């Protein structure tokens, strides 16, 4: 399959369970350093607060979500692609869609997530700041990145 078979659409009723599953599978790979207990607790927040409170755009193949981006204004609150679908242009397509809607984009990423840092830098994001702790005050360094329109 190619990037050309990806359709980006708004969520529909019933999509959130699939998005939660994508988030969890991708997070276990990318954020394994957080630990399984913390990821399970975060999943509850994803399902009850983040997904309902974000502007979501889904990347779909054959109308099945394979990735998504969550926007809070021009801030990328999350970008997740099903592990078996990674490396096929889905993340790039979602960021391009968000940039088309918002122009300049910002995000935070764990510095320990080297693959994501490389991905975002490859798309033209540059570091504008860093914090030694994450949003929960735990000692996981985060980088704030920005890409101009």
DARA-V78107 format. One record per helix or strand of 3 or more residues. SS is the DSSP state (~ for helix, > for strand). FROM is the first residue (numbers start at 1). TO is the last residue. If there is no record, write none. Layout:
ss=SS from=FROM to=TO
ss=SS from=FROM to=TO
This chain:
ss=~ from=3 to=5
ss=> from=7 to=9
ss=~ from=16 to=30
ss=~ from=32 to=34
ss=~ from=36 to=53
ss=> from=55 to=61
ss=> from=64 to=72
ss=> from=75 to=81
ss=~ from=83 to=85
ss=~ from=90 to=102
ss=> from=105 to=110
ss=~ from=114 to=122
ss=> from=126 to=131
ss=> from=142 to=147
